[in-house]
Amino acid sequence: MIVKLTEIAEKTYSSIIDRFSDSKAKIFSEKTISTIEMIIQNNEIGSRYKKTCYRKFLLSNQVYIFYKIENQILYIILFWDNKRNPVDLDIILSS
């Protein structure tokens, strides 16, 4: 399976990791990689987000990874910090 990050996924990942110390950033990066590997092994490991085509998986205490799978491609849609306004999440995912 091929893994592709959307532009917003790259931006949201960077904005989250930039707030961490070097050691916490390394742990978060490793957790991200292991989570992506788990998703590849079990495509439905995350729960469906509302009535969308997206699934979400809790990556850390405050961050979800949103993804979808199409034609053997895992699209990482975005990384969501739960401290943000959930209305913004719906806006992002509907665009």
C-alpha positions as CSV (number, residue, x, y, z in Angstrom):
1,M,0.0,0.0,0.0
2,I,1.2,3.5,-0.9
3,V,1.0,6.3,1.8
4,K,0.3,9.8,0.7
5,L,0.1,12.9,2.9
6,T,-2.2,15.7,1.8
7,E,-0.8,19.3,2.0
8,I,-3.0,20.0,5.0
9,A,-1.7,16.8,6.7
10,E,1.9,18.1,6.3
11,K,1.0,21.5,7.7
12,T,-1.0,20.2,10.6
13,Y,1.7,17.6,11.5
14,S,4.4,20.4,11.4
15,S,2.4,22.7,13.5
16,I,1.9,20.0,16.2
17,I,5.4,18.8,16.2
18,D,6.9,22.3,16.3
19,R,5.3,22.7,19.8
20,F,7.2,19.7,21.2
21,S,10.7,19.5,22.6
22,D,13.1,17.4,20.5
23,S,12.6,14.3,22.6
24,K,8.8,14.6,22.6
25,A,8.9,15.3,18.8
26,K,10.9,12.1,18.3
27,I,8.4,10.1,20.3
28,F,5.5,11.6,18.4
29,S,7.1,10.9,15.1
30,E,7.8,7.3,16.0
31,K,4.2,6.9,17.2
32,T,2.9,8.4,14.0
33,I,5.0,5.9,11.9
34,S,3.8,2.9,14.0
35,T,0.2,4.1,13.7
36,I,0.4,4.3,10.0
37,E,1.9,0.8,9.9
38,M,-1.1,-0.4,12.0
39,I,-3.5,1.3,9.7
40,I,-1.9,-0.4,6.7
41,Q,-2.2,-3.8,8.4
42,N,-5.8,-3.2,9.4
43,N,-7.6,-0.6,7.3
44,E,-10.6,-0.3,9.6
45,I,-8.7,0.1,12.8
46,G,-9.9,3.7,13.2
47,S,-13.5,4.7,13.7
48,R,-15.6,6.3,11.0
49,Y,-15.9,10.1,11.4
50,K,-19.6,11.0,11.3
51,K,-21.0,10.2,7.9
52,T,-17.9,10.9,5.9
53,C,-15.5,8.7,4.0
54,Y,-12.8,9.5,6.6
55,R,-11.6,7.4,9.5
56,K,-9.9,8.7,12.7
57,F,-7.5,7.1,15.1
58,L,-6.2,8.5,18.4
59,L,-2.5,9.1,17.9
60,S,-1.7,10.6,21.3
61,N,-3.7,12.0,24.2
62,Q,-4.7,15.1,22.2
63,V,-4.1,14.3,18.5
64,Y,-6.1,12.3,16.0
65,I,-4.9,11.2,12.6
66,F,-7.6,11.4,9.9
67,Y,-7.3,9.1,6.9
68,K,-9.1,7.4,4.0
69,I,-8.1,4.5,1.8
70,E,-8.8,4.3,-1.9
71,N,-7.4,1.9,-4.5
72,Q,-4.7,0.6,-2.2
73,I,-3.6,4.2,-1.3
74,L,-3.6,5.4,2.3
75,Y,-4.3,9.1,2.3
76,I,-3.4,10.9,5.5
77,I,-5.8,13.8,5.4
78,L,-4.8,15.7,8.5
79,F,-3.6,15.6,12.1
80,W,-6.1,17.2,14.5
81,D,-5.2,18.7,17.8
82,N,-8.3,18.2,20.0
83,K,-7.8,21.6,21.6
84,R,-9.0,23.2,18.4
85,N,-12.5,24.1,17.6
86,P,-14.4,21.0,16.3
87,V,-16.4,23.2,13.9
88,D,-13.1,23.9,12.1
89,L,-12.6,20.2,11.7
90,D,-15.9,19.8,10.0
91,I,-15.2,22.7,7.7
92,I,-11.8,21.2,6.7
93,L,-13.1,17.8,6.1
94,S,-16.1,19.0,4.0
95,S,-13.8,20.9,1.6
